[in-house]
Amino acid sequence: MSVVAILQARVGSTRLPRKVLRDVAGQPMLVRDMRRLQRAQRLDKIVVATTTEPQG
């Protein structure tokens, strides 16, 4: 059985739009989250879940 992490990466949030792309200590939050997940020893796969909806 595979262990999969699903990382939500929507940019159309109403409270804080484009949050996943905002800078955190010099890097977009998405990059920081991906690097942290890549260090997990028990994960077999990382899936980034986003949307096909145009951002407004």
Summary of the structure (lengths in Angstrom):
residues: 56
radius of gyration: 12.8
end to end distance: 39.4
largest distance: 39.4
contacts: 112
relative contact order: 0.33
helix: 23%
strand: 25%
